[in-house]
Amino acid sequence: MDAQRFELGLKADGYTEIETKSFEPRPANGEHGHHFSVRGLVLDGAFTVLRGDTAKTFGPGEIFAVPEGEMHCEAIGARGARVLVGRRY
């Protein structure tokens, strides 16, 4: 997925906070939910979303989404990650 096309899609779907974030490598953080929906495009590295007992790792060009209020954890791969992310309130 192209970053520019992804960002246009975020805006069209009502995602108002859009930024590129860099993450250092780390194990899963604690289970939590957000008061907003998140959609992200992995630009570099590996970003893992854990939902209950299921983990899915996303690499460059892959998109993940976490709906508002869904309990989950996130882990960052050994090389870190750079993610274009949008939030919809």
Secondary structure, 3 states (H helix, E strand, C coil): CCHHHHHHHHHHCCCCEEEEEEECCECCCCCECCCCEEEEEEEEEEEEEEECCEEEEECCCCEEEECCCCCEEEEEEEEEEEEEEEEEC
